[in-house]
Amino acid sequence: MLFELWLPLFAQAQSSYTLEIKASNKEGRKAISNIRYTKRFPADSLRQEEIDRFLVKLFAEGYIDAAVDSLHKADDGKLTVYIDLNDAYEWEQLGKGNLSETLIDEVNFRERDYDGQNFNYMHLLEIEEKIISYYEDHGYPFASVRLDSVKIENRKIRAAFRIEQGPLISIDTIVIQGYQKIHPKYIYRLLGMRPRDYYNESQIREISRQLSTMGFAVETKPAQVSFLGNTAKITLFLQKQEVNIFDGLIGFQPNSGVDNKLVLTGNLRLKLINSFKRGELIDIRWQAPQGASQNLDLHFAYPYLLNSPIGVDYEFRLLKQDSSFINIRNKPGLLFIINGLEYVKVSGDFFSSQSLETIDSNLLPVNSDILDMKSQVLNLELNFNRLDYQFNPRRGWTAKLSAGYGTKDIIQQHNINDSFYDSIPLHSRQWNIALELQYFIPVFRRQTILLANKSALMQGDYLLNNELYRLGGFAGLRGFDELSIYASTYSMFTIEWRLLLERNSYLNVFWNGAYVERSQGNSISYDQPMGFGAGISFQTKAGVFTMAYALGRQQGNPIQFNEAKIHFGYSARF
């Protein structure tokens, strides 16, 4: 009963701050009715702010002498505002003044566009800001603009622009305080400016964002610009970021051949960045995913070759799959650098594979899906990175898109009967496309949600088992043996929640699933593997330790807890 008595009073209080705006004269009614505004407010202060915003809108439409004439407040709290409104001011002429023809084209200014038009203060500010921005980006950071020869008659305005350029400023030096292990030419290329270049305000504003893409150093405070005469000195305040990595990972997974027996797997990695002060990358990784299988990956990248926006890139990979086959991949490439972490890469992919299978008594391979082959593919890759922190991001995204086209040759072995190759295309065209996306969504203060997708497609006339993509493992599809899933086409999705404990520490719970298509020879199969689990990554003085527990299922089989995958990792950053 008490609630029913209070409810009407509460509802009345919530709707008491209402607003109506009217013209105090007949001439202003149409202009008032054409402007939309909010009419209900939870507080009187917000209602007053809306009145001020309404007047600004009138000024922008040319009613620059509009003013509140009177107010009327009713007993129910409704406020009626009467505005005195005369005819709008018009441009009779807005002349170019001393604007150059180049500048007129740059800001898209045309005198005829203003003749007879209502005076729009906001539009005038926009043009003036474009003019100032042009001069600031062309060596004149102290330029100013104003209206000259202003005449107002019968509510018509005549005026012209007047530019004061100020002194022409050029860059003197870029000085680094703090972390010194950076070659000046690398900084010049990264920031897009060099000594004796004209001052460019847009480049100055981009300094923090460009420096954030280095990865191996961070700003401790924003860059400082000091002027002396006709020159400007830029001071950068940098601190070394521990991005060099030495890490190892140990994994335990059930031996498919022996019940309840665990097999030890692992990998080692050494990653060095900026060892020679040029922002170069040296990445060496060895992996023993299972049994007698081993991988060796080498990656070298050197940006800004000969002080140009082009870098060189080289990747090498050796994969020995137990006693089945051995693969060798060489990928030399050129980087067209957008910034420290974003680039376009053109590369050649030279791949060869040799079967280690034995030959049966009929001079035929034991496994016809593994044959000697080689391929040459031209690849184009685009890479974008907008993460707020590379090692443990809370927000941002990454995207990588690559596509390749080339040829493949299946090599006839002299000790295999020639008739075996009669139905196999020995020479064919082959193409591939791949996409990787990551999106980190910040949640509350110390949490983030990762949404990710990694997809790839390989197409050719006769695909072999030894050239297919490999999925599974701690860095891929968690819950499965390392590199145990073969695919010619796949799309892998990840949803992961992280609780950020410290800058390099977090707890996580994840789910990952994939659509997998395996086309080899003349056969094709499908599967939808799925895995889930939890883990922790925590930083100590000795380094970052990682532990993860994951379960998975595939081929429609149920979850088997005795086949869980446990991963232990250690990463020392220096």
C-alpha positions as CSV (number, residue, x, y, z in Angstrom):
1,M,0.0,0.0,0.0
2,L,2.8,2.4,0.9
3,F,4.6,1.6,-2.4
4,E,1.4,2.4,-4.3
5,L,1.2,5.9,-2.6
6,W,4.8,6.7,-3.4
7,L,4.9,5.5,-7.0
8,P,2.9,8.4,-8.6
9,L,5.1,10.9,-6.7
10,F,8.3,9.2,-7.8
11,A,7.1,9.1,-11.5
12,Q,6.2,12.8,-11.3
13,A,9.6,13.7,-9.9
14,Q,11.4,11.8,-12.7
15,S,9.5,13.7,-15.5
16,S,9.4,17.2,-13.9
17,Y,12.3,18.8,-15.8
18,T,10.8,19.4,-19.2
19,L,11.7,22.0,-21.8
20,E,9.9,23.8,-24.6
21,I,11.6,26.4,-26.8
22,K,9.6,29.0,-28.8
23,A,10.3,32.1,-30.8
24,S,9.4,35.4,-29.2
25,N,8.5,36.8,-32.6
26,K,6.7,35.5,-35.7
27,E,9.7,35.7,-38.0
28,G,11.7,33.1,-35.9
29,R,9.1,30.4,-35.6
30,K,10.3,28.5,-38.7
31,A,13.9,28.5,-37.7
32,I,13.1,27.3,-34.2
33,S,10.9,24.5,-35.5
34,N,13.7,23.1,-37.8
35,I,16.1,22.4,-34.9
36,R,15.6,19.3,-32.8
37,Y,16.3,19.2,-29.1
38,T,15.8,17.1,-26.0
39,K,12.6,17.9,-24.0
40,R,12.9,15.8,-20.8
41,F,15.7,15.7,-18.3
42,P,16.5,14.0,-15.0
43,A,18.2,17.2,-13.6
44,D,17.7,20.9,-14.0
45,S,21.4,21.5,-14.8
46,L,21.1,19.2,-17.9
47,R,18.1,21.2,-19.1
48,Q,20.2,24.4,-18.9
49,E,23.0,22.8,-20.9
50,E,20.4,21.9,-23.6
51,I,19.4,25.5,-23.9
52,D,23.0,26.5,-24.4
53,R,23.4,23.8,-27.1
54,F,20.3,25.1,-28.8
55,L,21.7,28.6,-29.1
56,V,25.0,27.3,-30.5
57,K,23.0,25.5,-33.2
58,L,21.2,28.8,-34.1
59,F,24.6,30.5,-34.3
60,A,25.8,27.9,-36.7
61,E,22.8,28.5,-38.9
62,G,23.6,32.2,-39.2
63,Y,21.5,33.6,-36.3
64,I,24.5,35.0,-34.6
65,D,22.5,37.6,-32.5
66,A,20.0,35.0,-31.2
67,A,19.4,35.4,-27.4
68,V,17.0,34.3,-24.7
69,D,14.2,36.8,-24.5
70,S,12.3,35.4,-21.5
71,L,11.6,32.3,-19.4
72,H,8.4,30.9,-18.0
73,K,8.3,28.1,-15.4
74,A,5.0,26.4,-14.8
75,D,3.9,24.8,-11.5
76,D,4.5,21.3,-12.9
77,G,8.2,22.2,-13.5
78,K,7.9,22.7,-17.3
79,L,10.2,25.5,-18.5
80,T,9.3,27.5,-21.6
81,V,12.1,29.5,-23.2
82,Y,11.4,32.3,-25.6
83,I,14.2,33.2,-28.0
84,D,14.5,36.6,-29.8
85,L,15.4,35.7,-33.3
86,N,15.9,38.1,-36.3
87,D,16.8,37.2,-39.8
88,A,19.9,35.1,-40.4
89,Y,23.1,36.7,-41.5
90,E,24.2,35.9,-45.0
91,W,27.5,35.9,-46.9
92,E,27.6,38.5,-49.5
93,Q,31.2,37.5,-50.3
94,L,33.9,35.4,-48.6
95,G,37.1,36.2,-50.6
96,K,40.2,34.1,-50.8
97,G,42.4,36.9,-49.6
98,N,46.0,35.9,-49.7
99,L,45.4,32.2,-50.0
100,S,47.6,30.5,-52.6
101,E,46.0,28.5,-55.4
102,T,47.6,25.3,-54.1
103,L,46.1,25.9,-50.7
104,I,42.7,26.7,-52.2
105,D,42.7,23.3,-53.9
106,E,44.0,21.5,-50.8
107,V,41.1,22.8,-48.5
108,N,38.6,22.7,-51.3
109,F,37.6,26.4,-50.9
110,R,35.4,28.0,-53.6
111,E,34.2,31.6,-53.2
112,R,31.0,31.0,-55.2
113,D,29.9,28.3,-52.6
114,Y,29.4,31.1,-50.0
115,D,27.6,33.8,-52.1
116,G,24.1,34.3,-50.7
117,Q,24.4,31.4,-48.2
118,N,23.6,31.7,-44.5
119,F,26.6,32.5,-42.3
120,N,27.7,29.2,-40.7
121,Y,30.2,29.8,-37.9
122,M,31.1,26.1,-37.5
123,H,31.8,25.7,-41.2
124,L,34.0,28.8,-41.1
125,L,36.0,27.3,-38.2
126,E,36.3,24.0,-40.2
127,I,37.8,25.9,-43.2
128,E,40.2,27.9,-40.9
129,E,41.4,24.6,-39.2
130,K,42.1,23.1,-42.6
131,I,44.2,26.1,-43.5
132,I,46.1,26.0,-40.3
133,S,46.7,22.2,-40.6
134,Y,48.1,22.7,-44.1
135,Y,50.6,25.3,-43.0
136,E,51.6,23.2,-39.9
137,D,52.3,20.2,-42.1
138,H,54.4,22.3,-44.5
139,G,56.9,23.9,-42.2
140,Y,54.9,26.7,-40.6
141,P,53.8,25.6,-37.1
142,F,53.2,29.3,-36.0
143,A,50.8,30.2,-38.9
144,S,47.6,32.0,-38.1
145,V,44.4,32.9,-40.0
146,R,41.8,35.6,-39.6
147,L,39.1,37.4,-41.5
148,D,40.2,40.7,-43.0
149,S,38.3,43.6,-44.5
150,V,35.1,42.7,-42.7
151,K,32.0,44.7,-43.6
152,I,28.4,44.0,-42.4
153,E,25.5,45.8,-44.0
154,N,21.8,44.9,-43.8
155,R,22.8,41.5,-42.3
156,K,25.1,40.7,-45.2
157,I,28.8,40.0,-44.5
158,R,31.8,40.7,-46.7
159,A,35.2,39.4,-45.7
160,A,38.4,37.8,-46.9
161,F,41.0,35.4,-45.4
162,R,44.3,36.8,-44.2
163,I,47.2,34.4,-43.5
164,E,50.2,35.1,-41.4
165,Q,52.7,32.3,-42.1
166,G,55.3,32.9,-39.5
167,P,58.8,31.6,-39.8
168,L,59.7,28.5,-41.9
169,I,60.8,25.7,-39.5
170,S,62.9,22.7,-40.4
171,I,63.9,19.7,-38.3
172,D,67.4,20.0,-36.7
173,T,67.9,16.8,-34.8
174,I,66.1,13.9,-33.1
175,V,67.6,13.2,-29.7
176,I,67.0,10.0,-27.7
177,Q,67.1,10.1,-23.9
178,G,67.2,6.8,-22.0
179,Y,67.5,3.7,-24.1
180,Q,70.3,4.4,-26.6
181,K,70.7,1.1,-28.5
182,I,68.8,2.4,-31.6
183,H,70.5,3.5,-34.7
184,P,69.5,7.1,-35.7
185,K,68.6,6.0,-39.3
186,Y,66.2,3.4,-37.9
187,I,64.4,6.1,-35.9
188,Y,64.3,8.5,-38.9
189,R,62.7,5.9,-41.1
190,L,60.3,4.8,-38.4
191,L,59.0,8.3,-37.8
192,G,59.2,9.3,-41.4
193,M,61.3,12.4,-40.8
194,R,65.0,13.4,-41.0
195,P,67.2,16.4,-40.2
196,R,66.6,19.3,-42.6
197,D,63.0,18.1,-43.4
198,Y,60.4,20.8,-43.0
199,Y,58.3,20.7,-39.8
200,N,55.2,18.5,-40.1
201,E,52.7,18.7,-37.3
202,S,50.9,15.5,-38.4
203,Q,54.1,13.6,-38.1
204,I,54.7,15.0,-34.7
205,R,51.3,13.9,-33.5
206,E,52.0,10.4,-34.8
207,I,55.3,10.0,-32.9
208,S,53.8,8.1,-29.9
209,R,51.8,5.7,-32.1
210,Q,54.8,5.0,-34.4
211,L,57.1,4.4,-31.4
212,S,54.6,2.0,-29.9
213,T,55.1,-0.3,-33.0
214,M,58.8,-0.8,-32.3
215,G,58.2,-3.5,-29.7
216,F,61.7,-3.4,-28.2
217,A,61.4,0.1,-26.6
218,V,58.6,2.2,-25.1
219,E,58.0,5.9,-24.4
220,T,58.3,7.0,-20.8
221,K,56.7,10.3,-21.6
222,P,55.5,12.1,-24.8
223,A,58.1,13.5,-27.2
224,Q,59.2,17.1,-26.6
225,V,59.6,19.7,-29.4
226,S,61.8,22.7,-28.8
227,F,62.2,25.6,-31.2
228,L,65.4,27.6,-31.7
229,G,65.4,30.2,-34.5
230,N,64.2,28.5,-37.6
231,T,64.8,24.9,-36.4
232,A,63.1,22.4,-34.2
233,K,64.7,19.7,-32.0
234,I,62.7,16.6,-31.1
235,T,63.5,14.7,-27.9
236,L,62.4,11.2,-27.4
237,F,62.2,9.6,-24.0
238,L,62.6,5.8,-24.4
239,Q,63.0,2.8,-22.2
240,K,64.2,-0.7,-23.2
241,Q,61.4,-3.3,-23.5
242,E,62.4,-6.9,-22.6
243,V,61.4,-8.5,-25.9
244,N,64.3,-10.9,-26.4
245,I,63.1,-14.4,-25.6
246,F,64.6,-17.7,-24.5
247,D,62.0,-20.2,-23.7
248,G,61.2,-23.8,-23.4
249,L,58.1,-25.9,-23.2
250,I,57.6,-29.4,-21.9
251,G,54.4,-31.3,-22.7
252,F,53.0,-34.6,-21.6
253,Q,50.6,-36.6,-23.8
254,P,49.5,-40.2,-23.9
255,N,51.3,-42.6,-26.1
256,S,48.9,-43.8,-28.7
257,G,50.6,-47.2,-28.7
258,V,50.9,-47.8,-25.0
259,D,47.9,-47.4,-22.6
260,N,48.4,-45.0,-19.7
261,K,52.0,-44.1,-20.7
262,L,53.0,-40.5,-21.1
263,V,55.3,-39.3,-23.9
264,L,57.5,-36.2,-23.3
265,T,57.4,-33.5,-25.9
266,G,58.8,-30.0,-26.0
267,N,60.4,-27.1,-27.8
268,L,63.1,-24.5,-27.4
269,R,63.1,-21.0,-28.8
270,L,65.6,-18.1,-29.0
271,K,64.2,-14.8,-30.3
272,L,66.4,-11.7,-30.6
273,I,65.2,-8.2,-31.6
274,N,67.4,-5.2,-32.3
275,S,70.6,-6.9,-31.4
276,F,72.4,-4.7,-34.1
277,K,70.5,-1.5,-33.4
278,R,68.5,-1.8,-36.6
279,G,65.2,-3.3,-35.4
280,E,66.1,-6.7,-37.0
281,L,64.6,-10.0,-35.9
282,I,66.4,-13.3,-35.4
283,D,64.1,-16.2,-34.4
284,I,65.2,-19.8,-33.9
285,R,62.9,-22.5,-32.8
286,W,63.3,-26.3,-32.3
287,Q,60.4,-28.5,-31.6
288,A,60.0,-32.2,-30.9
289,P,56.2,-32.6,-31.2
290,Q,55.9,-36.4,-30.9
291,G,57.8,-39.6,-31.2
292,A,60.8,-39.3,-33.6
293,S,59.5,-36.1,-35.3
294,Q,61.4,-32.9,-35.1
295,N,61.0,-29.3,-36.5
296,L,63.5,-26.6,-36.9
297,D,62.4,-23.1,-37.8
298,L,64.6,-20.1,-38.6
299,H,63.3,-16.6,-39.3
300,F,65.4,-13.5,-40.1
301,A,64.0,-10.0,-40.9
302,Y,66.0,-6.8,-41.5
303,P,63.9,-3.6,-41.9
304,Y,64.8,-0.4,-43.8
305,L,67.4,-1.8,-46.1
306,L,69.8,1.0,-47.2
307,N,67.7,3.5,-45.4
308,S,64.7,2.7,-47.6
309,P,61.1,1.6,-46.6
310,I,61.9,-1.9,-47.9
311,G,63.3,-4.7,-45.7
312,V,64.4,-8.3,-46.3
313,D,62.9,-11.4,-44.8
314,Y,63.9,-15.0,-44.8
315,E,62.2,-18.1,-43.4
316,F,63.6,-21.7,-43.3
317,R,61.8,-24.7,-42.0
318,L,62.8,-28.3,-41.7
319,L,60.3,-30.9,-40.6
320,K,61.1,-34.6,-40.1
321,Q,57.9,-36.6,-39.5
322,D,59.2,-39.8,-37.8
323,S,60.1,-42.3,-40.6
324,S,57.5,-41.0,-43.0
325,F,58.9,-37.9,-44.8
326,I,61.2,-34.9,-44.5
327,N,60.1,-31.4,-45.6
328,I,62.3,-28.4,-46.4
329,R,60.9,-24.9,-46.9
330,N,62.8,-21.8,-48.0
331,K,60.9,-18.4,-48.1
332,P,63.0,-15.4,-49.1
333,G,60.9,-12.2,-49.3
334,L,60.8,-8.4,-49.4
335,L,59.0,-6.3,-46.7
336,F,57.3,-3.1,-47.7
337,I,57.1,-1.5,-44.2
338,I,54.1,0.5,-43.1
339,N,55.4,0.9,-39.5
340,G,57.3,-1.2,-37.0
341,L,54.7,-4.0,-36.8
342,E,52.7,-3.5,-40.0
343,Y,53.9,-4.4,-43.5
344,V,53.2,-5.9,-46.9
345,K,55.4,-8.9,-47.8
346,V,56.1,-10.4,-51.2
347,S,57.9,-13.7,-50.9
348,G,58.8,-16.9,-52.8
349,D,57.9,-20.2,-51.2
350,F,60.2,-23.0,-52.3
351,F,59.1,-26.3,-50.8
352,S,60.4,-29.8,-51.2
353,S,59.4,-33.1,-49.6
354,Q,61.0,-36.5,-49.7
355,S,59.4,-39.7,-48.7
356,L,61.2,-41.9,-46.2
357,E,58.8,-44.8,-46.7
358,T,60.0,-48.2,-47.9
359,I,59.1,-49.8,-51.2
360,D,57.2,-53.1,-51.3
361,S,58.2,-56.1,-53.5
362,N,56.0,-54.8,-56.3
363,L,58.1,-51.6,-56.6
364,L,55.2,-49.6,-55.1
365,P,55.3,-47.2,-52.2
366,V,53.8,-48.5,-49.0
367,N,51.8,-45.2,-48.5
368,S,50.7,-43.7,-51.8
369,D,49.7,-40.4,-50.1
370,I,53.3,-39.6,-49.4
371,L,55.4,-39.0,-52.5
372,D,58.5,-36.9,-53.4
373,M,57.5,-33.5,-54.6
374,K,58.5,-29.8,-54.9
375,S,56.6,-26.6,-55.4
376,Q,57.3,-23.0,-56.1
377,V,54.7,-20.4,-55.0
378,L,54.6,-16.6,-55.1
379,N,53.0,-15.2,-51.9
380,L,51.6,-11.8,-51.0
381,E,51.0,-11.1,-47.3
382,L,49.5,-8.2,-45.4
383,N,50.0,-7.8,-41.7
384,F,48.4,-5.3,-39.3
385,N,48.8,-5.0,-35.5
386,R,46.9,-2.6,-33.3
387,L,47.4,-4.2,-29.8
388,D,47.9,-2.0,-26.8
389,Y,50.7,-4.4,-25.5
390,Q,52.3,-7.1,-27.5
391,F,52.9,-9.7,-24.8
392,N,49.8,-9.5,-22.7
393,P,47.2,-7.3,-24.5
394,R,44.0,-6.0,-23.0
395,R,42.5,-4.3,-26.1
396,G,43.2,-4.1,-29.8
397,W,43.4,-6.4,-32.8
398,T,45.7,-8.1,-35.3
399,A,45.0,-9.2,-38.8
400,K,47.1,-11.2,-41.3
401,L,46.0,-12.1,-44.8
402,S,48.1,-14.1,-47.3
403,A,47.6,-15.6,-50.7
404,G,49.8,-17.6,-53.0
405,Y,49.8,-19.1,-56.5
406,G,52.4,-21.4,-58.1
407,T,53.2,-24.8,-59.5
408,K,53.8,-28.2,-58.0
409,D,55.8,-31.2,-59.4
410,I,55.5,-34.7,-58.2
411,I,58.9,-36.4,-58.7
412,Q,59.1,-39.9,-60.0
413,Q,61.4,-42.2,-58.0
414,H,63.5,-44.4,-60.1
415,N,62.8,-47.5,-57.9
416,I,59.0,-47.2,-58.2
417,N,57.2,-48.8,-61.1
418,D,56.3,-46.1,-63.7
419,S,52.7,-47.4,-64.0
420,F,52.1,-46.2,-60.5
421,Y,52.2,-42.6,-61.7
422,D,49.8,-43.1,-64.7
423,S,46.8,-41.7,-62.8
424,I,48.7,-39.0,-60.9
425,P,49.2,-35.4,-62.4
426,L,52.9,-34.9,-62.1
427,H,52.7,-31.2,-62.9
428,S,49.9,-29.0,-61.7
429,R,48.9,-25.5,-60.5
430,Q,48.4,-24.8,-56.9
431,W,47.1,-21.9,-54.8
432,N,46.4,-21.1,-51.2
433,I,44.9,-18.4,-49.0
434,A,45.1,-17.8,-45.3
435,L,43.6,-15.5,-42.7
436,E,44.4,-14.8,-39.0
437,L,42.4,-12.5,-36.9
438,Q,42.6,-11.6,-33.2
439,Y,40.3,-9.2,-31.3
440,F,40.8,-8.4,-27.6
441,I,37.7,-6.9,-25.9
442,P,38.4,-5.2,-22.5
443,V,36.0,-6.2,-19.8
444,F,36.0,-4.3,-16.5
445,R,39.4,-3.2,-15.2
446,R,41.6,-6.3,-15.4
447,Q,39.8,-8.7,-17.8
448,T,39.7,-9.2,-21.5
449,I,38.0,-11.5,-23.9
450,L,39.9,-12.8,-26.9
451,L,38.0,-13.7,-30.1
452,A,40.2,-15.3,-32.7
453,N,40.0,-17.1,-36.0
454,K,42.7,-18.8,-38.1
455,S,41.7,-20.2,-41.5
456,A,43.5,-21.5,-44.5
457,L,42.7,-23.1,-47.8
458,M,45.0,-25.1,-50.1
459,Q,43.8,-26.1,-53.6
460,G,45.5,-28.3,-56.2
461,D,44.9,-31.3,-58.5
462,Y,46.5,-33.9,-56.3
463,L,47.3,-33.0,-52.7
464,L,49.7,-35.2,-50.7
465,N,49.8,-35.9,-47.0
466,N,53.3,-34.5,-46.6
467,E,52.3,-31.1,-47.9
468,L,49.1,-30.5,-45.9
469,Y,48.7,-28.0,-43.0
470,R,49.3,-29.3,-39.5
471,L,47.1,-28.4,-36.5
472,G,47.2,-29.2,-32.8
473,G,49.2,-28.2,-29.8
474,F,49.7,-25.5,-27.2
475,A,50.2,-22.7,-29.8
476,G,47.4,-23.9,-32.1
477,L,44.4,-26.2,-31.5
478,R,44.7,-26.9,-27.8
479,G,43.6,-30.2,-26.4
480,F,45.3,-32.3,-29.1
481,D,48.7,-33.7,-29.8
482,E,51.3,-31.3,-31.4
483,L,50.8,-31.1,-35.2
484,S,48.7,-34.2,-35.2
485,I,45.8,-33.0,-37.3
486,Y,46.3,-32.8,-41.1
487,A,44.2,-30.4,-43.2
488,S,43.9,-29.0,-46.7
489,T,41.2,-26.6,-45.5
490,Y,40.5,-25.5,-42.0
491,S,38.8,-22.7,-40.0
492,M,39.7,-22.6,-36.3
493,F,37.8,-20.4,-33.8
494,T,38.9,-19.4,-30.3
495,I,37.1,-17.8,-27.4
496,E,39.2,-17.1,-24.4
497,W,38.7,-15.2,-21.1
498,R,41.7,-13.7,-19.3
499,L,42.1,-12.2,-15.9
500,L,45.1,-10.0,-16.1
501,L,47.1,-10.4,-12.8
502,E,50.1,-8.3,-13.7
503,R,51.6,-6.8,-16.9
504,N,52.9,-10.2,-18.0
505,S,50.7,-12.5,-15.9
506,Y,47.2,-13.9,-16.4
507,L,44.7,-16.7,-15.7
508,N,42.7,-18.0,-18.7
509,V,39.8,-20.2,-19.6
510,F,39.5,-21.1,-23.3
511,W,37.5,-23.0,-25.9
512,N,38.7,-23.7,-29.4
513,G,37.1,-25.6,-32.2
514,A,37.7,-26.1,-35.9
515,Y,36.2,-27.2,-39.1
516,V,38.8,-29.5,-40.8
517,E,38.8,-30.8,-44.4
518,R,41.5,-33.3,-45.4
519,S,41.9,-33.7,-49.2
520,Q,44.7,-36.1,-50.2
521,G,45.1,-37.9,-53.4
522,N,41.6,-38.8,-54.6
523,S,40.0,-39.0,-51.1
524,I,38.5,-36.4,-48.8
525,S,37.4,-36.5,-45.2
526,Y,35.9,-34.0,-42.7
527,D,36.0,-33.4,-39.0
528,Q,35.1,-30.8,-36.3
529,P,37.6,-31.2,-33.5
530,M,36.9,-29.2,-30.3
531,G,39.0,-28.5,-27.2
532,F,38.8,-26.6,-24.0
533,G,40.7,-26.0,-20.8
534,A,42.4,-23.5,-18.5
535,G,45.8,-22.2,-17.8
536,I,48.0,-19.6,-16.0
537,S,51.0,-17.5,-17.1
538,F,52.9,-15.7,-14.3
539,Q,56.0,-13.6,-14.3
540,T,58.8,-14.0,-11.8
541,K,62.3,-12.6,-11.6
542,A,63.6,-15.6,-13.4
543,G,61.1,-15.3,-16.3
544,V,57.5,-16.1,-17.3
545,F,56.2,-19.5,-16.4
546,T,53.2,-21.0,-18.3
547,M,51.0,-24.0,-17.5
548,A,47.9,-25.2,-19.3
549,Y,45.5,-28.1,-19.1
550,A,43.4,-29.0,-22.1
551,L,40.9,-31.7,-23.2
552,G,39.8,-32.4,-26.7
553,R,37.6,-34.6,-28.8
554,Q,37.5,-35.4,-32.5
555,Q,35.9,-37.8,-35.0
556,G,32.7,-37.7,-32.9
557,N,34.4,-39.5,-30.0
558,P,33.6,-38.5,-26.4
559,I,35.9,-36.6,-24.1
560,Q,38.6,-38.8,-22.6
561,F,40.1,-37.4,-19.4
562,N,43.0,-39.9,-19.5
563,E,44.0,-38.2,-22.8
564,A,44.3,-34.7,-21.4
565,K,47.2,-32.6,-22.5
566,I,49.4,-30.8,-20.0
567,H,51.8,-28.1,-21.0
568,F,54.6,-26.4,-19.0
569,G,56.4,-23.5,-20.4
570,Y,59.2,-21.1,-19.4
571,S,60.2,-17.8,-21.1
572,A,63.1,-15.6,-20.1
573,R,62.8,-12.1,-21.5
574,F,65.9,-9.9,-21.6
